[in-house]
Amino acid sequence: MRPTGAMHLGHYHGALKNWIKMQSELPCLFFVADWHALTTHYDDPAIIERSTWDMLVDWLAAGIDPSQSTLFIQSKVPEHAELHLLLSMATPLGWLERVPTYKDQIENLANRDLATYGFLGYPLLQAADVLIYRASQVPVGEDQVPHIEMMREIARRFNHLYGKEKGFEEKAQEAVKKLGSKRAKLYNELRTEYQQDGKDDALEQAKAMLDDAQSLSMIDRERLFGYLEGSRKLILVEPQARLTAASRLPGLDGRKMSKSYGNAIALREDKEVVTKKVRTMPTDPARVRRTDVGDPAKCPVWQFHEVYSDTATKEWVVKGCKSAGIGCIECKQPVIDAIIKEQEPMHERAQQYLDDPSLVRAIVADGNDVARKLAQETMRDVREAMGLAYA
């Protein structure tokens, strides 16, 4: 996530809840994209450092567990920048210009000068952020799927250009033998099914088998991944988009929740502020007086009920609104109560880090070390493939 301001409930329901669920299922890396923040805030970098530490506290408060996940800061792993630079040498300019969000953001952020290479190249830096960890999955919403597809194309192009290896086939066949006779036979059968018959499930089955093969070295595993699909070593892994079920929590006025719109509820908001903000939310324009009937579908408050309220409460809202049996203040109270209840454990978890900021620094320092070790392994192979591993 980019550190460009305080986190709000839109971030929590749109992404963080999914991160919290995923960290117990898979080894996850979550990082503060401080270099990415510079693509739109290069003229006001003062906000970035403060927002970085605030955001990390928000992650921990929300439930990201450093014993299950790796938390780090992008700029503390300079290999991200090196891979970005090397990928830029062979990435067609047209690929960057066609990214859907490029034109959208230029239109939506018309008050900022975005005619910079950093802004044009941010999808490539984003690709480096993922490819450097050979990540298999990236949790995203549907609007980010084109970015993941571009990452896959970049990895594919890199492997095609630089995955050539002298005596590759002989080395791959030697690696097959290291699987053991039973697995070697299955590997060859699945490879044939994929290459001759185009069976994608055979490819996925073979990749899963290689992931489980503990006896293989990293270099042999890369060779066998590449041998499955052709005659080149796979240096960079093509990631898959993991579409996340995002609860679309709107802002207080019905638009997208955003600090810049002034319609957000912060992740660690004071109870009094939550109450005031929700009570002053606009409602169905038809309900001018208490006795006027309304339609929940035309009211921003209803969208909060969709996220926070149980079936019985929602039925009470629909019936009461359409019959004028309840007023708007009554309708809003269950939402206020639910938000305050949701935030109580967040305030409790955050307090220890607010009392002792060195705890957050220590968590991030450990995460930086873990991430950098992984990144250095990838860059060793990238440099070797590109002929840059000078003795």
Secondary structure, DSSP 8 states (H G I E B T S, - for coil): ---SS--BHHHIIIIIHHHHHHTTTS-EEEEE-HHHHHHHHTT-THHHHHHHHHHHHHHHHHT--TTTEEEEEGGG-THHHHHHHHHHTTS-HHHHHT-HHHHHHHHHTTTS---SHHHHTHHHHHHHHHHTTT-SEEEE-GGGHHHHHHHHHHHHHHHHHH---TTHHHHHHHHHHTT-HHHHHHHHHHHHHHHHH--HHHHHHHHHHHHH-TTS-HHHHHHHHHHHHSSS---S---EEEE------B-TTSSB--GGGT---BTT--HHHHHHHHHT----TT--STTS---GGG-HHHHHHHHH--HHHHHHHHHHHHHT-S-HHHHHHHHHHHHHHHHHHHHHHHHHHHH-THHHHHHHHHHHHHHHHHHHHHHHHHHHHTT----
